[in-house]
Amino acid sequence: MFALAWKVVDFLVVRKAKQLAADIRAIAHGGNRDTVDPARYAILTPLPESLNGLTARIGHLRKELAEGLDRATAKSEETAARLAAILNDLHEGVVVCNLRHQVVLYNSVAMDMLVDSGQLGLGRSLFETVARDPVVHMLEMLVHRAELAGKGTPFLAGTTDGHMLLQARMTLIHGPDDEVTGYVVTMVDAGPQVAALGRRDALLREVAEELEQPLLRLRVAADNPSIVAHEAEQIDKAVKRVTAGYQRALAEWWPMTDLHSGDFFGLVARRFEGEDLKVSVTGLPLWLHADSHSLALAVEALIRQISERFGLAEIDLAATGNGDECWLEVGWGGATAARPALEAWLGKPLPMLGGMTVRDVLVHHAGDGFRQEHRTGRSWLCLPMRKGVETRLHPRPSILPSRPEFYDLGLLDNTRSIGERGHQPLRALTFVVFDTETTGLAPSQGDQIVQIGAVRVVNGRILTGENFNRIVNPGRPIPPESIRFHGITDDMARDKPPLGVVLPQFKTYAADSVLVAHNAAFDLKFLRMHEREFGVRFDNPVLDTMMLSNYLDGADAGHSLDAICDRFGIEITDRHTALGDAVVTAAVLLRQIEMLEERGISTLDQVVKELDINVQLHQRQLQL
């Protein structure tokens, strides 16, 4: 009876349900049917009627969706047609690429411009037509310096076949979460302009050279030397005015933008990675006004020629400024170059710039006032530059209250295990100059580190290219009054590693170097309160530039970092950032070492002894 009943149920219900399921799948997959026949599934009533109501609703929604898609497609096609018309009406070539450098959009001007250089097409690599190096260089620069990315930064680029020089401009494309998703490059053919400028430049040089000897003969051989000398002097001044005016015109035409020297030197140094030559970034950073790609090619060519000429394994890059003047400096250990060698280096053609020479690039930037110097045992080739104007993502008030001064010898007692280093000359030691930014000024009340920045000082050189710079997630909100100082917001710190990750990294970076900080006890307190928790120990020797200032300049002089820099004439860049303050403190340290040596204090032992005595006297004065 059970088996018979099951067969009846299987025949009348289960099989009908399976048939109904098959009909529903057919309807769901877009067949011509949109209903089922209720009569075929009478035993399943009212399920077929309910399904027909549902399929009718689905069909209605499908129709609405299709109509909506048709309208959206038509609107998209209309927008695309308008965009295409606008792009094709432009006189500049426009190419839009994703971060894999694949072309996702271009206009007919770009196609016509690049047709002889390679295949430009959707989904194809931009580097089939445009040289890779300048594009990647500029993209890296803009991603690293986000404040410049929205302005459309100009640069020069060549085509892959080297037959065309493009004056280009790059702008980044940002997604909904502000992440970089691609970039837009607009371009024009700069070849005719550059060629014309080059011909005029050569003509000017030719005129100046041809006039030089006749002017000299006029001065020497004329019957009335005073009159001829005067006239020759006037001609000479006129020629120089024309030359200077022409050079200014070149500099104004050249596509330039403000560059942070530290970022720029880092890009140049990376061109030598994996080679036997090490390029070190030294000194304080400055803002330069330059075309980063052409200048990088010129500096790279100079470095390679200098290295080959003297058989060097290491070369320094630095930027120096004095008032309105600014210099890009290439330094090496050894003698300066003879004038013919220097002229040969400057005359080196740069194939990626259409055969322009190193001299041409440098003259277009700031003139031809090149010079060589020999100081502190190193030779320097100094190239004139124009100063840029510092910009910031987070503008801060120019005057901020200083941190409280800490003269806490107890914090420094545990860092006095100097050992053999105490007898070494100060200039022979390796220093790690560091600074911290925090949520507040009270570590015992829960304030935490939000950034650690540090830089090495080796053999009297600030190696700004070998820096440590980490934002830390403090695990608590950052107060607005602290954000005014350092500009680090909760959003900036949210996805950063915690101190438990960063602090051991910093200890590895510092190793057994001499630690240096301004108001060092403040920063040490934040480091040492977590030593046991994270299994690190900062027992390095420590110097405090604030204590050194008090010892060298007396208690009545200002000892804030700003006041000391003002006395020394040190230009401050990136103030109230951990790395920026660390670099400036390193420059202060080098000046203070010079002052210590003038007083006959040349070893770490001597410095520590003098500082300990000076701080004890300072504390006694405070108690009186």
C-alpha positions in Angstrom: 0.0 0.0 0.0 2.9 2.4 0.8 4.7 1.7 -2.4 1.4 2.1 -4.4 0.7 5.4 -2.7 4.2 6.7 -3.4 3.9 5.8 -7.1 0.6 7.8 -7.2 2.2 10.8 -5.5 5.3 10.6 -7.7 3.2 10.5 -10.9 0.6 13.1 -10.0 2.8 15.6 -7.9 6.5 15.1 -8.1 6.7 14.7 -11.9 4.4 17.6 -12.3 6.6 19.7 -10.0 9.6 18.8 -12.0 7.9 19.7 -15.3 6.8 23.0 -13.7 10.4 23.6 -12.6 11.6 23.1 -16.2 9.1 25.6 -17.6 10.1 28.1 -15.0 13.8 27.7 -15.9 12.9 28.2 -19.6 11.0 31.4 -18.8 13.9 32.6 -16.5 16.4 32.2 -19.3 14.6 34.5 -21.6 12.6 32.2 -23.9 9.5 33.3 -25.8 7.2 31.9 -23.2 6.3 34.2 -20.3 3.5 32.1 -18.6 2.7 28.4 -17.7 -0.6 26.7 -18.5 -2.4 26.3 -15.2 -4.5 23.4 -16.6 -1.4 21.3 -17.0 -0.6 21.6 -13.3 -4.2 21.6 -11.8 -3.1 19.3 -9.0 -0.5 22.0 -7.9 -3.1 24.8 -7.8 -2.7 27.7 -6.8 1.1 27.5 -7.5 0.9 28.0 -11.3 -1.3 31.1 -10.9 1.2 32.6 -8.4 4.1 31.8 -10.7 2.3 33.5 -13.7 1.9 36.6 -11.5 5.5 36.6 -10.6 6.7 36.0 -14.2 4.4 38.9 -15.4 6.0 41.1 -12.8 9.5 40.0 -13.9 8.6 40.6 -17.5 7.4 44.1 -16.7 10.7 44.8 -14.8 12.7 43.4 -17.7 10.9 45.7 -20.0 11.6 48.7 -17.8 15.2 47.6 -17.4 15.6 47.3 -21.2 14.1 50.7 -21.7 16.3 52.2 -19.0 19.4 50.6 -20.5 18.4 51.9 -24.0 18.0 55.4 -22.6 21.3 55.2 -20.6 23.1 53.8 -23.7 21.7 56.5 -25.9 22.7 59.1 -23.3 26.2 57.6 -23.0 26.6 57.5 -26.7 25.4 61.1 -26.9 27.9 62.1 -24.2 30.7 60.1 -25.8 29.9 61.7 -29.2 30.0 65.2 -27.5 33.3 64.3 -25.8 34.7 62.9 -29.0 33.7 66.1 -30.8 35.3 68.2 -28.1 38.5 66.2 -28.1 38.8 66.2 -31.8 38.2 69.9 -31.9 41.2 70.5 -29.6 44.5 71.4 -31.1 46.3 69.2 -28.6 46.6 65.5 -28.7 44.8 63.8 -25.8 45.4 60.3 -24.5 43.8 58.7 -21.4 45.5 55.7 -19.9 45.0 53.4 -16.9 47.7 52.6 -14.4 48.9 49.7 -16.7 49.6 52.4 -19.3 46.9 51.0 -21.6 45.1 53.6 -23.8 41.4 53.8 -22.9 40.7 57.0 -24.9 42.4 59.2 -27.5 41.5 61.9 -30.0 42.2 62.1 -33.7 44.9 64.8 -33.1 46.9 62.3 -31.0 46.4 59.6 -33.7 47.6 61.9 -36.5 50.5 63.2 -34.3 51.8 59.7 -33.4 50.9 57.8 -36.6 54.5 57.6 -37.8 55.9 56.5 -34.4 53.9 53.4 -33.6 50.4 51.9 -33.3 48.1 54.0 -31.1 44.9 52.1 -30.2 42.5 51.2 -27.5 43.9 48.7 -25.1 47.4 49.1 -26.5 50.3 50.3 -24.4 51.1 54.0 -24.7 54.7 53.1 -24.8 54.3 51.7 -28.3 54.3 55.3 -29.4 55.6 57.5 -26.6 58.9 56.9 -24.7 58.4 55.2 -21.4 60.9 56.9 -19.2 59.4 60.5 -19.1 55.9 59.3 -18.6 56.7 56.9 -15.8 59.0 59.5 -14.3 56.2 62.1 -14.2 53.5 59.6 -13.0 55.8 58.7 -10.1 56.4 62.3 -9.3 52.7 63.2 -9.3 51.7 60.2 -7.2 54.4 61.0 -4.7 53.6 64.8 -4.6 49.8 64.7 -4.6 49.5 68.5 -4.2 50.9 68.9 -7.7 48.7 66.3 -9.3 45.5 68.3 -9.9 47.2 71.2 -11.7 48.3 69.5 -14.9 52.1 69.3 -14.7 54.1 70.0 -17.9 57.0 67.8 -19.1 58.9 66.9 -22.3 58.7 63.4 -23.8 60.0 61.9 -27.0 58.3 59.3 -29.3 59.6 55.8 -29.3 61.4 56.2 -32.6 63.1 59.4 -31.4 61.8 61.5 -34.4 59.5 63.8 -32.4 59.8 65.8 -29.2 56.5 66.4 -27.4 55.6 69.1 -25.0 53.2 67.3 -22.7 51.1 67.8 -19.6 49.9 65.1 -17.2 46.9 65.1 -14.9 45.9 62.2 -12.6 42.5 60.6 -12.6 41.1 59.7 -9.2 38.5 57.1 -8.3 35.6 57.5 -5.8 37.9 56.7 -2.9 40.4 59.2 -4.1 42.7 56.4 -5.3 44.7 57.0 -8.5 43.1 55.0 -11.4 44.8 56.5 -14.4 46.1 59.7 -16.0 45.5 62.1 -18.9 48.3 63.2 -21.2 47.8 66.2 -23.5 50.6 66.9 -26.0 51.8 69.1 -28.8 54.7 68.7 -31.2 57.5 70.7 -29.6 60.1 69.8 -32.3 59.7 72.9 -34.5 59.9 75.2 -31.5 62.9 73.4 -30.0 64.7 73.3 -33.4 64.0 77.0 -33.9 65.2 77.9 -30.4 68.2 75.7 -31.0 69.1 77.5 -34.2 68.7 80.9 -32.6 70.7 79.7 -29.6 73.5 78.6 -31.9 73.3 81.8 -33.8 73.7 83.9 -30.7 76.7 81.9 -29.6 78.2 82.3 -33.0 77.7 86.1 -33.0 79.1 86.4 -29.5 82.2 84.3 -30.4 82.7 86.2 -33.7 82.5 89.5 -31.9 84.9 88.6 -29.1 88.1 88.8 -31.1 87.3 91.9 -33.1 86.5 93.7 -29.8 89.8 92.6 -28.4 91.7 93.9 -31.4 89.9 97.2 -31.2 91.0 97.6 -27.6 94.6 96.9 -28.4 95.3 98.4 -31.8 93.3 101.6 -32.1 94.9 105.0 -32.3 92.6 106.3 -29.5 92.5 103.5 -27.0 90.1 105.2 -24.6 87.4 105.9 -27.1 87.7 102.5 -28.7 87.7 100.7 -25.4 84.6 102.6 -24.4 82.8 101.7 -27.6 83.9 98.1 -27.4 82.6 97.9 -23.8 79.2 99.2 -24.9 79.1 96.6 -27.7 80.1 93.9 -25.2 77.3 94.9 -22.8 74.7 95.0 -25.6 75.7 91.4 -26.7 75.4 90.2 -23.1 72.0 91.9 -22.7 70.8 90.1 -25.8 72.1 86.8 -24.7 70.7 87.1 -21.2 67.3 88.2 -22.5 67.3 85.2 -24.9 68.1 82.8 -22.1 65.3 84.2 -20.0 62.9 83.7 -22.9 64.0 80.1 -23.2 63.5 79.5 -19.5 60.0 81.1 -19.7 59.0 78.8 -22.6 60.4 75.6 -21.1 57.7 73.5 -19.4 58.6 73.8 -15.7 57.0 73.2 -12.3 58.1 73.3 -8.7 60.0 70.3 -7.5 61.1 69.2 -4.1 64.8 68.5 -4.4 64.7 65.4 -2.2 62.0 63.8 -4.4 63.8 64.8 -7.6 67.2 63.5 -6.4 65.6 60.3 -5.3 64.3 59.8 -8.9 67.7 60.4 -10.3 69.4 58.1 -7.8 67.0 55.3 -8.8 68.3 55.4 -12.3 71.5 53.9 -11.0 70.0 51.1 -8.9 71.7 47.8 -9.7 74.9 49.5 -11.0 78.3 49.7 -9.3 77.8 53.5 -8.9 76.0 54.7 -5.8 74.3 58.1 -5.9 73.7 59.6 -2.4 71.2 62.4 -1.7 72.8 64.8 0.8 72.1 68.1 2.5 68.9 70.0 3.2 66.1 69.9 0.7 65.0 72.9 -1.3 62.2 73.6 -3.8 63.5 74.0 -7.4 61.7 75.3 -10.4 62.5 72.9 -13.3 61.4 70.4 -15.8 62.1 67.2 -13.9 62.6 64.9 -16.9 65.0 66.9 -19.0 66.9 68.0 -15.9 67.1 64.4 -14.7 68.6 63.3 -18.1 71.2 66.1 -17.9 72.2 65.3 -14.3 72.4 61.6 -15.1 74.6 62.3 -18.1 76.9 64.5 -15.9 77.1 61.8 -13.2 78.0 59.1 -15.6 80.7 61.2 -17.2 82.2 62.3 -13.9 82.2 58.7 -12.6 83.9 57.4 -15.7 86.5 60.2 -15.8 87.6 59.7 -12.1 86.7 56.0 -11.6 84.2 56.7 -8.8 82.0 54.4 -6.9 80.0 57.1 -5.1 78.7 60.5 -6.1 76.6 63.0 -4.0 73.7 65.2 -5.1 72.7 68.2 -3.0 70.8 71.5 -3.4 72.0 74.7 -1.8 70.4 78.1 -1.6 71.4 81.6 -0.6 68.7 84.3 -0.7 67.3 84.2 -4.2 70.1 82.0 -5.6 69.8 78.3 -5.8 72.3 75.6 -6.9 72.1 72.0 -7.9 75.4 70.4 -6.8 77.1 67.2 -7.9 79.9 66.2 -5.5 82.7 63.6 -5.5 85.8 62.7 -3.6 88.9 64.0 -5.4 90.1 66.8 -7.6 88.0 69.2 -9.6 87.8 68.6 -13.4 89.9 70.5 -15.9 88.1 73.1 -18.0 88.2 71.0 -21.3 86.7 68.0 -19.5 83.9 70.1 -18.0 83.2 71.6 -21.5 83.1 68.1 -22.9 80.6 67.0 -20.2 78.4 69.9 -20.8 78.5 69.3 -24.6 77.2 65.7 -24.3 74.2 65.2 -26.6 71.0 63.8 -25.0 69.3 61.6 -27.7 66.0 61.5 -25.8 65.8 65.3 -26.2 66.4 65.4 -29.9 70.1 65.8 -29.6 70.0 68.8 -27.2 73.1 68.9 -25.0 73.5 69.0 -21.3 74.5 72.6 -21.5 71.3 73.4 -23.5 69.1 71.9 -20.8 70.9 73.7 -18.0 71.0 77.1 -19.8 67.3 76.8 -20.4 66.7 76.4 -16.7 68.8 79.2 -15.2 71.7 80.3 -17.5 75.3 79.1 -17.9 76.9 80.2 -14.6 78.4 76.8 -13.9 81.3 76.7 -11.4 83.4 74.2 -9.5 84.4 74.3 -5.9 86.5 72.2 -3.6 85.4 72.1 0.1 85.7 69.6 3.0 87.7 67.2 0.9 85.2 67.0 -2.0 84.8 68.6 -5.3 81.5 70.1 -6.3 80.1 71.0 -9.8 77.5 73.7 -9.0 74.7 74.2 -11.5 72.5 77.4 -11.2 68.8 76.7 -10.7 65.7 78.8 -10.1 64.0 78.5 -6.7 60.5 77.1 -6.5 57.8 78.0 -4.1 57.0 75.5 -1.4 53.4 74.2 -1.4 51.6 72.0 1.1 48.6 69.8 1.1 47.8 70.9 4.7 48.7 74.6 5.2 49.7 75.3 8.8 50.0 78.5 10.7 53.4 80.1 10.4 53.8 80.5 14.2 53.0 77.6 16.5 53.8 77.2 20.2 56.9 75.2 20.9 57.1 71.9 22.8 58.0 72.2 26.5 61.7 71.9 27.1 62.9 68.7 28.8 66.2 68.7 30.6 65.7 65.2 32.0 69.1 63.7 32.7 67.4 60.6 34.1 66.1 59.7 30.6 69.6 60.2 29.2 71.5 58.2 31.9 70.7 54.9 30.3 72.1 56.1 26.9 75.6 56.9 28.2 77.1 53.5 27.4 79.4 55.0 24.8 82.3 52.5 24.9 85.0 52.9 22.3 83.0 55.4 20.2 83.6 57.9 22.9 87.2 58.3 21.8 86.4 58.7 18.1 86.3 62.1 16.4 82.7 63.4 16.1 83.0 63.6 12.3 83.9 59.9 12.2 80.7 58.8 13.9 77.5 57.7 12.3 74.5 59.7 13.6 70.8 59.0 13.2 68.9 62.3 13.7 65.3 61.7 14.5 62.0 63.4 15.4 58.6 62.2 16.4 55.1 63.7 16.0 52.6 62.8 18.6 48.9 63.0 19.6 49.9 65.3 22.4 52.5 66.3 24.9 51.7 63.9 27.8 52.9 60.3 27.2 52.0 59.3 30.7 48.4 60.3 30.1 48.0 58.2 26.9 49.4 60.3 24.2 51.0 58.2 21.4 53.4 58.6 18.5 51.8 59.3 15.1 55.0 59.7 13.0 58.7 58.9 13.3 61.2 60.5 10.9 65.0 60.1 10.8 68.0 60.7 8.6 71.6 59.5 8.7 74.7 61.7 9.0 77.9 60.0 7.8 81.3 61.6 7.5 79.7 65.1 7.9 77.2 64.5 5.1 73.4 64.4 5.6 72.2 61.4 3.6 68.7 62.5 3.0 68.2 59.7 0.5 68.7 57.1 3.3 65.8 58.3 5.5 63.2 56.6 7.7 59.7 58.1 7.5 56.7 56.2 8.9 53.2 57.4 9.9 51.9 55.3 12.8 48.4 54.4 13.7 48.2 55.6 17.3 45.1 53.6 18.2 43.3 56.7 19.4 41.8 59.9 17.8 44.3 62.6 17.0 43.2 65.9 18.6 42.6 68.9 16.3 45.2 71.0 18.2 47.9 68.4 17.4 46.8 68.2 13.7 47.6 71.9 13.6 51.2 71.0 14.3 51.9 68.1 12.0 49.0 67.9 9.6 48.4 64.1 10.2 44.7 63.3 10.4 42.8 60.2 11.6 42.2 59.3 7.9 45.9 59.5 7.1 46.8 57.2 10.1 43.9 54.8 9.9 45.4 52.2 7.5 49.0 52.7 8.8 50.9 50.1 10.9 50.8 50.4 14.7 53.8 51.3 16.9 54.4 47.7 17.6 55.5 47.3 13.9 57.2 50.7 13.4 59.2 50.9 16.6 61.3 47.7 15.9 61.8 48.9 12.3 63.2 52.2 13.6 65.5 50.4 16.0 66.8 48.3 13.1 67.4 51.5 11.1 69.2 53.2 14.1 71.2 50.1 14.9 74.1 51.2 17.1 74.4 54.8 15.7 74.5 57.8 17.9 70.9 59.1 18.2 70.4 62.8 17.9 67.2 64.9 18.5 66.2 68.4 19.3 64.7 68.3 22.8 65.7 64.7 22.9 64.3 63.7 26.3 60.7 64.4 24.9 61.1 62.0 22.0 63.0 59.4 24.1 60.2 59.3 26.6 57.8 58.3 23.9 60.2 55.6 22.6 61.3 54.2 25.9 57.8 53.8 27.4 57.1 51.0 24.9 60.5 49.2 25.0 59.4 46.3 27.1 56.1 45.9 25.4 57.6 45.6 21.9 60.9 43.9 22.8 63.3 46.7 21.8 65.9 48.8 23.7 67.1 52.2 22.8 70.4 52.2 24.7 72.3 54.2 22.0 74.4 57.2 22.9 72.2 60.3 22.6 73.0 63.9 21.8 70.5 66.8 22.2 70.9 69.8 19.9 68.8 71.9 22.3 71.3 71.1 25.1 74.2 71.8 22.7 72.7 75.1 21.8 72.4 76.0 25.5 76.0 75.1 26.0 77.4 76.8 22.9 75.3 80.0 22.8 74.4 80.5 26.4 71.1 80.3 28.3 69.8 83.7 27.1 69.8 82.7 23.4 66.7 81.2 21.9 66.9 77.4 21.8 63.9 76.4 19.8 64.6 74.8 16.4 63.3 77.9 14.6 65.5 80.2 16.7 68.6 78.2 16.1 68.0 77.9 12.3 67.5 81.6 12.2 70.9 82.2 13.9 72.6 79.8 11.6 70.8 81.0 8.4 69.4 77.5 7.8 66.4 77.5 5.5 63.6 75.3 6.9 61.6 73.1 4.6 58.7 70.8 5.7 58.7 72.2 9.3 56.6 70.3 11.8 56.9 67.0 9.9 59.0 64.3 11.6 61.3 63.9 8.6 61.5 67.6 7.8 62.4 68.5 11.4 64.9 65.6 11.5 66.7 66.9 8.4 66.9 70.4 9.7 68.1 69.2 13.1 70.9 67.3 11.2 72.0 70.5 9.6 72.0 72.2 13.0 74.1 69.3 14.4 76.8 69.8 11.7 77.1 73.5 12.5 77.3 72.7 16.2 80.1 70.1 15.6 82.1 72.9 13.9 81.6 75.2 16.9 82.6 72.3 19.3 85.7 71.7 17.4 86.6 75.4 17.5 86.5 75.0 21.3 88.8 71.9 21.2 85.9 69.5 21.8 86.2 66.8 19.2 85.1 63.5 20.7 81.8 62.1 22.0 83.2 61.6 25.5 84.1 65.3 25.7 80.7 66.4 24.4 78.8 64.2 26.9 80.9 65.4 29.8 80.5 69.1 28.9 76.7 68.7 28.4 76.2 66.9 31.7 78.0 69.7 33.6 76.0 72.4 31.6 72.6 70.8 32.3 73.3 70.4 36.0 74.2 74.1 36.1 71.1 74.9 34.2 68.9 73.0 36.6 70.5 74.7 39.6 69.9 78.1 38.0 66.2 77.2 37.6 66.0 76.3 41.3 67.5 79.6 42.5 
